[in-house]
Amino acid sequence: MVDREKLEAYWKKNLSLIRNVLIVWFLVSYLAGILLVDVLNTIKIGGYPLGFWFAQQGSIYVFVALIFIYAKLMGKIDEEFDVAED
């Protein structure tokens, strides 16, 4: 049987990672794609305003990157608590 304190610590780290990923997701999608679009539109990337780029493509790239970052960090947490899959 696994120690209850170890399980609680594992779950706490898991929730902390999920919270941080969701915060980044929110900041990129809501702030950069909606609220800060006018400010970001003053910067051009490839001839397109940065606000438009974030709303159309940039946020998708960040979301895909977050998937890989989450998987890698969750793997490290699993190894730390000795629950990793082989």
Residue pairs with C-beta under 8 A, 6 or more apart in sequence:
6 81
9 81
10 77
10 81
10 83
13 77
13 80
13 81
14 74
14 77
17 70
17 73
17 74
17 77
18 70
21 66
21 69
21 70
24 62
24 66
25 62
25 63
25 66
28 54
28 58
28 59
28 62
28 63
29 59
29 63
32 40
32 51
32 54
32 55
32 58
32 59
33 51
33 54
33 55
33 58
33 59
34 55
36 51
37 51
37 52
37 54
37 55
38 51
39 51
40 49
40 50
40 51
40 54
41 49
41 50
41 51
41 52
42 49
42 50
43 49
43 50
44 50
45 53
46 53
50 58
75 84
78 84
78 85
